[in-house]
Amino acid sequence: MKKIIFFAALAFTALLFTSCENDDIVIERAGGDNMVSMTVTLSDFFSSYNFVDSKHYVDVADQYRTFYSADGMYIQSRVLFYNSSGMLADSVVTYSTNTNAVSIVKGLAAGKYTAVVTLTFATKNTGNDASLWCIVGRESLNTAYLECKDNTSQWSIMSYASQEFTIDKGGISLTLNPKPVGALAYVAFDNFQYASRNDCINKTASDTQVRQIALSSQDVAVGYRLNPHATERYIYLDDAGITSLHDLISVEPGDMGETYFKNNFFGFCYILAPQCNLSFRYRMENESVPMEIGNSDFAITAGQNYLAYWDYLQRYNPYFGKADNNHWHSYGAPLVQ
C-alpha cells in the first residue's frame, strides 16, 4: 500500500511575522450609553470547503467538523468599530467551537461608525500566534488589514463583512454574515519517487532526481484591507503583485533512494488573490532553476474548493481547477517514461 506523507510547508518569508499586533487585546475606549447589539453568523465560514478525495480517502469537510476537539482550534471573531473619522473606537474578540451565531453587545457614543468583522481559525492563546492571520495598522481604517502568517493549511481560511451605521439613543441591532475572501486549494502530488510504472510495481524505486515540487504563482496576496472603500483590497507579496514568481506551496521529498512507497503528498494552500497566474514547478538534482509546467491565468472564486493535482508518471499533464474526482490518473499496462 502506498504511504501518504502529510506536510505543511511554509511558503512566506519571516517578514510576515514582524509587524503583527496582539490580536487578543480588547481595546477599551470611553464607550457610551448607546448599545450596539450585533449578531455575527458563522455558518458560511467553512461550509463551502467540502471536497472529498475518493482516491486518497481525504475528506476536507470532516477535518472542519472536528476542529475544536481534534486540533484545539476555535473560530475567532474580530469586531472592530471605526468612527466617522476612520479611527478605531472599540473592538471585541470572541471564540467559538461551533458555527452558531455569536452575539455581541457594545456601548458606543452617538455617531456614525463602520463595523468590520473577520472570521479566522485560532488557538485560544494570547500573543501573535493565536491566529493564522494577524491584524496590522488597526488604529485607522485606512491602514488596517489582516495579514496571513501561513497559507499552507486548511486552517488558513478567512471571511470578512462590514457595515456602516449610525447610532443614537435607543441603540441599534445589526446582523453581519462574513463571506470568504479567498479560496482553498487541496493539493495532491503523486508518484514523485519512481522513474516509471515498472519501478513502482517492482519496488526498485529508481530515483527520479526530483528535489522540489511546487505550485507557484506570480500573484501572491498576503493581506486583505479592512476598509470596504479601499481601491485595492488585496496586499501582494510584491508591490505590483506580478513582478516575481513565488511558491504557494513547496515540497522537498526526502528519502528518494529508499524502496518504500513514500511517493504521495497532500496538503492545502489558501489562495487570496482574485486573479492568479499559476504554474507547477519541479527542480532536479544539482539544478538551481526549476522547470515550469502548465502556466495559466485563473480567475479565483472566493469560497471555492480547488484541486491542484500532479502525477509524476504523467509529468506534463498537471491539473488545477474545480475540486472533483474526475482528474485522477489511472494506469492499466505499465507506463514507462
JOQUI-V121960 format. One line per field, one symbol per residue. psi: psi as a letter, one per 40 degrees, with the letter a starting at -180 (. if undefined). A space follows every 10 residues. Layout:
psi=???
//
This chain:
psi=hihhhiighh eiieeeedei ihdehhhhad aaehhhhhhh hedededegf ihhedefhhd dddddfdddd efiihhhhhh hhaeeeihdi ihhiiieaei ihhhhhhiii aiihhhhihi iiigiiided iehihhfddh ddehihhhdh efieeeiiii iihhihiahe aihihhghii eaihhhhhhi fedididddd defdfhheeh ehhihiiegh heihieheeh dhdihidide eedihihdhh hghifdeiei ggehiiaiih hdhdhihiii iihiheidhi hhhfhihhhh hheihihhhh hdegdffihh ahhafeehii hcihhh.
//
